[in-house]
Amino acid sequence: MQRLIDAFSNSVRAFRKLAAHEKAFQQELLLLALALPAGWFISTSWHGYAFLIGAVLLLIIVEVLNTGIEAACDAFSREFNVDIQLAKDCGSLAVLISIVIVAGVWGIALIERLIGAPI
């Protein structure tokens, strides 16, 4: 049980640090805050709402992992290194892919709401 408590404490510490200092994470938290009520009005079903919110949460998860990769790389060396650049670029690509997923899921939901039928 102590491991779970410690893991929770570590997670809260990371959340606070990211929320206070990472612009991308702050923007994604704002997106989540806007998505929670907007998804309710846009979705046509409970599972549709879950997909909408889940897509945004996926984006946040990928952003957290990307930030962790960047922090680990910076802790290793701040000097230019082609391998570190690749690691950071891959993290950035993962964030971009998750943004495309969010846009696609929300776009489909908006179209379904506007035409009144599932695509």
Number of C-alpha atoms within 10 A of each C-alpha: 6 7 8 9 10 11 12 12 12 12 12 12 12 14 13 12 11 16 16 11 10 14 11 15 20 15 13 18 16 11 14 21 12 11 19 15 12 14 21 16 13 19 20 17 11 11 10 17 22 14 18 27 23 15 22 24 18 16 24 23 15 21 22 20 15 21 19 15 18 19 12 13 18 13 9 10 10 9 9 8 10 9 10 19 13 11 15 21 14 14 21 18 14 17 21 15 14 21 18 14 16 21 15 14 18 23 13 16 22 17 14 16 16 10 9 10 10 10 9
